[in-house]
Amino acid sequence: MKTLKLLLLLILPILANAQDITQHYKVYDVKKQKVINVDDIVADMAKADVLFFGEEHNDSIGHYLEVTLFKKLATTYQNKVGLTLEMFHTDVQPVINEYLAGIISEKNFIKEARAWNNYKDYRPMVEFAKNEGIMVIGGNAAARYSNAVTKNGLGILGKLPSSSKQFLPPNTIDTLTGRYYEKFIGLLGGHGMGTMKVYQSQNFWDATMAWSIAKFAKENKGKKIFQVNGRFHSDEKLGTYAQLQKLAPKLKALNIASFAAEDFENPNWEKYQNLGDYVIVTDPKVKKSF
């Protein structure tokens, strides 16, 4: 109940003039080629293990849908779920666990878990998990490691002490070129000096998140996993999604691409259908969370 009140306090100012939040998003099932609702996605998870939510980090409606989906998954599957997040790093897992257990204060948690500046957008999910006894997993590699890869290449990881390696995937990280590489180069604006090392960092990031998901799945058989990350990491089933398929091929994953669309009033679903299993377009006129 506290989580619901918190969510309303966050979202109502943003939607002060909106009568119905469902007017501000549309959900499309690519396989069925029709508009559906979020309950349909939850139902589809009966035959899947992992649900990726690829977000735009400042999309207010996207954040509302994340906590909505997470709560519905928990309710439908009797809290046999876990939340894995790009927004926290693997090395702060003890801090996350301490907060979920009610041992440390939220102030200390936010500081020592190095929460993102827009933590308010993810707080409703974390608080719901805390209240329901659901595990939250920091899935990302710490910035110090990804920065080291950007500067020196993947080989630098082999020089880390064993105490550091416990926070990182032990397997070789695939950085082969292909569609993901071309998308990444397009994002950077073209090839240039050091581009491959930056791409290696991106793959390292993806591989760490995939490893975190696979590790949680192995240790928590039968639990559904809700993975939240920036949409670049999972659009077109590339990035983290692809790394997970290689690392744990028996896990069945579904992915959502969610974003504010300029054609929101009349979406061109055909243009978006390569992005994933579900496409969520949100109203670009709604105020961003930051």
Buried (B, 14 or more C-beta within 10 A) or exposed (E): EEBEEBBEEBBEEBBEEBEEBEEBBBBBBBEEEEEBEBEBBBEBBEEBBBBBBBBBBBBBBBBBBBBBBBBBBBEBBEBBBBBBBBBBBBBBBEBBBBBBEEEBEBEEBBEBBBBBEBBBBBBBBBBBBBEBEBBBBBBBBBEEBBEBBBEEBBEBBEEBEEEBEEBBBEEEBBBEEEEBBEBBBEEEEEEEEEBBBBBBBBBBBBBBBBBBBBBBBEEBEEBBBBBBBBBBBBBBBBBBBBBBBEBBEEBEBBBBBBBBBEEBEEBEBEEBBEBBBBBBBBBBEBEBBE
